[in-house]
Amino acid sequence: MDSSFALYLGRHTLETALLLAAPILVTCMVVGVTVTLLQAVTSIRDMTLTMVPKLLAVGAVALFLGGWMLHIVLNFTNEIFGHIQNIGH
Protein backbone atom coordinates (compact mmCIF):
# COMPACT_ATOMS: atom_id res chain seq x y z
CA MET A 1 0.00 0.00 0.00
CA ASP A 2 1.63 3.19 -1.16
CA SER A 3 0.76 6.81 -0.52
CA SER A 4 -1.14 7.24 -3.79
CA PHE A 5 -3.47 4.38 -2.86
CA ALA A 6 -4.03 5.86 0.60
CA LEU A 7 -4.88 9.22 -0.99
CA TYR A 8 -7.23 7.52 -3.46
CA LEU A 9 -8.94 5.65 -0.64
CA GLY A 10 -9.36 8.80 1.45
CA ARG A 11 -10.69 10.79 -1.48
CA HIS A 12 -13.10 8.04 -2.51
CA THR A 13 -14.35 7.76 1.07
CA LEU A 14 -14.99 11.50 1.32
CA GLU A 15 -16.69 11.58 -2.08
CA THR A 16 -18.97 8.71 -1.08
CA ALA A 17 -19.84 10.39 2.23
CA LEU A 18 -20.62 13.66 0.42
CA LEU A 19 -22.72 11.84 -2.16
CA LEU A 20 -24.75 10.16 0.57
CA ALA A 21 -25.17 13.27 2.73
CA ALA A 22 -25.90 15.78 -0.04
CA PRO A 23 -29.60 14.98 -0.65
CA ILE A 24 -30.46 15.18 3.04
CA LEU A 25 -28.42 18.34 3.62
CA VAL A 26 -29.88 20.09 0.59
CA THR A 27 -33.39 19.12 1.68
CA CYS A 28 -32.77 20.52 5.17
CA MET A 29 -31.42 23.73 3.71
CA VAL A 30 -34.31 24.24 1.29
CA VAL A 31 -36.97 23.45 3.87
CA GLY A 32 -35.23 25.61 6.47
CA VAL A 33 -35.06 28.63 4.17
CA THR A 34 -38.67 28.14 3.08
CA VAL A 35 -39.94 27.92 6.66
CA THR A 36 -37.83 30.90 7.71
CA LEU A 37 -39.25 32.99 4.88
CA LEU A 38 -42.76 31.88 5.82
CA GLN A 39 -42.11 32.86 9.44
CA ALA A 40 -40.72 36.23 8.41
CA VAL A 41 -43.73 36.98 6.24
CA THR A 42 -46.32 35.88 8.79
CA SER A 43 -44.42 36.96 11.96
CA ILE A 44 -44.83 33.50 13.49
CA ARG A 45 -42.11 32.72 16.05
CA ASP A 46 -42.82 29.09 16.91
CA MET A 47 -39.68 26.94 17.29
CA THR A 48 -41.48 23.69 16.49
CA LEU A 49 -42.47 25.11 13.13
CA THR A 50 -38.83 24.97 12.07
CA MET A 51 -38.09 21.42 13.24
CA VAL A 52 -41.19 19.45 12.25
CA PRO A 53 -41.09 20.24 8.50
CA LYS A 54 -37.37 19.48 8.39
CA LEU A 55 -37.89 16.12 10.09
CA LEU A 56 -40.74 15.24 7.76
CA ALA A 57 -38.74 16.28 4.69
CA VAL A 58 -35.64 14.34 5.79
CA GLY A 59 -37.80 11.29 6.49
CA ALA A 60 -39.35 11.52 3.03
CA VAL A 61 -35.96 11.91 1.34
CA ALA A 62 -34.55 8.98 3.30
CA LEU A 63 -37.59 6.90 2.36
CA PHE A 64 -37.39 7.73 -1.35
CA LEU A 65 -33.60 7.64 -1.72
CA GLY A 66 -32.84 4.92 0.83
CA GLY A 67 -32.47 2.20 -1.79
CA TRP A 68 -30.08 4.29 -3.84
CA MET A 69 -28.07 5.19 -0.72
CA LEU A 70 -27.87 1.52 0.27
CA HIS A 71 -26.68 0.64 -3.24
CA ILE A 72 -23.90 3.27 -3.02
CA VAL A 73 -22.79 2.04 0.42
CA LEU A 74 -22.77 -1.60 -0.69
CA ASN A 75 -20.72 -0.81 -3.80
CA PHE A 76 -18.24 1.15 -1.69
CA THR A 77 -18.01 -1.65 0.88
CA ASN A 78 -17.48 -4.30 -1.80
CA GLU A 79 -14.74 -2.18 -3.35
CA ILE A 80 -13.01 -1.71 0.01
CA PHE A 81 -13.19 -5.43 0.81
CA GLY A 82 -11.80 -6.18 -2.67
CA HIS A 83 -8.83 -3.90 -1.94
CA ILE A 84 -8.33 -5.57 1.44
CA GLN A 85 -8.35 -8.98 -0.23
CA ASN A 86 -5.77 -7.83 -2.79
CA ILE A 87 -3.51 -6.42 -0.08
CA GLY A 88 -3.46 -9.80 1.67
CA HIS A 89 -2.02 -11.57 -1.37
C-alpha positions as CSV (number, residue, x, y, z in Angstrom):
1,M,0.0,0.0,0.0
2,D,1.6,3.2,-1.2
3,S,0.8,6.8,-0.5
4,S,-1.1,7.2,-3.8
5,F,-3.5,4.4,-2.9
6,A,-4.0,5.9,0.6
7,L,-4.9,9.2,-1.0
8,Y,-7.2,7.5,-3.5
9,L,-8.9,5.7,-0.6
10,G,-9.4,8.8,1.5
11,R,-10.7,10.8,-1.5
12,H,-13.1,8.0,-2.5
13,T,-14.3,7.8,1.1
14,L,-15.0,11.5,1.3
15,E,-16.7,11.6,-2.1
16,T,-19.0,8.7,-1.1
17,A,-19.8,10.4,2.2
18,L,-20.6,13.7,0.4
19,L,-22.7,11.8,-2.2
20,L,-24.8,10.2,0.6
21,A,-25.2,13.3,2.7
22,A,-25.9,15.8,0.0
23,P,-29.6,15.0,-0.7
24,I,-30.5,15.2,3.0
25,L,-28.4,18.3,3.6
26,V,-29.9,20.1,0.6
27,T,-33.4,19.1,1.7
28,C,-32.8,20.5,5.2
29,M,-31.4,23.7,3.7
30,V,-34.3,24.2,1.3
31,V,-37.0,23.4,3.9
32,G,-35.2,25.6,6.5
33,V,-35.1,28.6,4.2
34,T,-38.7,28.1,3.1
35,V,-39.9,27.9,6.7
36,T,-37.8,30.9,7.7
37,L,-39.3,33.0,4.9
38,L,-42.8,31.9,5.8
39,Q,-42.1,32.9,9.4
40,A,-40.7,36.2,8.4
41,V,-43.7,37.0,6.2
42,T,-46.3,35.9,8.8
43,S,-44.4,37.0,12.0
44,I,-44.8,33.5,13.5
45,R,-42.1,32.7,16.1
46,D,-42.8,29.1,16.9
47,M,-39.7,26.9,17.3
48,T,-41.5,23.7,16.5
49,L,-42.5,25.1,13.1
50,T,-38.8,25.0,12.1
51,M,-38.1,21.4,13.2
52,V,-41.2,19.5,12.3
53,P,-41.1,20.2,8.5
54,K,-37.4,19.5,8.4
55,L,-37.9,16.1,10.1
56,L,-40.7,15.2,7.8
57,A,-38.7,16.3,4.7
58,V,-35.6,14.3,5.8
59,G,-37.8,11.3,6.5
60,A,-39.4,11.5,3.0
61,V,-36.0,11.9,1.3
62,A,-34.5,9.0,3.3
63,L,-37.6,6.9,2.4
64,F,-37.4,7.7,-1.4
65,L,-33.6,7.6,-1.7
66,G,-32.8,4.9,0.8
67,G,-32.5,2.2,-1.8
68,W,-30.1,4.3,-3.8
69,M,-28.1,5.2,-0.7
70,L,-27.9,1.5,0.3
71,H,-26.7,0.6,-3.2
72,I,-23.9,3.3,-3.0
73,V,-22.8,2.0,0.4
74,L,-22.8,-1.6,-0.7
75,N,-20.7,-0.8,-3.8
76,F,-18.2,1.2,-1.7
77,T,-18.0,-1.7,0.9
78,N,-17.5,-4.3,-1.8
79,E,-14.7,-2.2,-3.3
80,I,-13.0,-1.7,0.0
81,F,-13.2,-5.4,0.8
82,G,-11.8,-6.2,-2.7
83,H,-8.8,-3.9,-1.9
84,I,-8.3,-5.6,1.4
85,Q,-8.4,-9.0,-0.2
86,N,-5.8,-7.8,-2.8
87,I,-3.5,-6.4,-0.1
88,G,-3.5,-9.8,1.7
89,H,-2.0,-11.6,-1.4
